[in-house]
Amino acid sequence: MNGATGGSTRRRVFAANWKMNHGPAAARAFTRDFVARYRSDADSDVIFFPPALSLAAAIEGAGEAPPFRFGVQNIYSADKGAFTGENSAPIARDAGARLTLVGHSERRHVFGETNEQTAAKCAAAERAGLTPLLCVGETLEQREGGETESVVSSQLRVGLSDLKDPLLTTSVIAYEPVWAIGTGKNATPEDVADIHTVLRAVLAELLGDAAEGVRILYGGSVTPGNVSRLLMAANVDGVLVGGASLEVGSWLSICSASLNL
Ligand code: PGA
């Protein structure tokens, strides 16, 4: 099978979350090299989330009309004002972002972001015409306590609850178990398929038939070696990748995984 995922018309998503890596010079060099070597696949979307200060350079390195899009890793929930150090959704949009991560586990667990704050950020993204890529995921403690399904379901429900037009705005979700991020530990494809099925059922309750169009990504220690197995799991429409997206060769081989399925 090539491109779109199991029996549906959903295009696969390959999203690179560079976190706090690659300053402007490295970002420019990366996208310049990537665009020269990437064989565009009509059934996949590639998205880069560089640090905000490197966004312009990453876009510049990619040249005219690159076959991928850019986003920011975080926005503040207000559109403008006295919020020293923050970036708003309209500023991100003006700077060339088309998406924003919301509720990444590091935002939740390092910076204390709550479900209610993720909801306000999704709403801010919607107002500015940015697609929120809402991340959900349980901690090891929650997993061991049997709470995974209830934790991720409520992160999803609350995160989307302030959207004015969830049917149009909700297009990408990422499931990232906190214990699998940057640890080298993967959830098994079976575990991932189970949770993605739960998330799609919640989306169906919220969005009706339109839920079928939402892409649900997996994230957490994805590598060139395990990406194909993860992409073959039911309801997995792509991957959100940290560490293995930082080097052009490794990121290229992840983005080409669809071609080999
Ligand atoms: P990782 O990070 O691929 O380094 O585990 C994924 C993420 O945090 O988005």
Residues whose N, C-alpha, C, O or C-beta is under 5 A from the ligand:
A	BS01	PGA	N17 A180 I181 G182 T183 G219 G220 S221 V222 L240 V241 G242 G243 A244
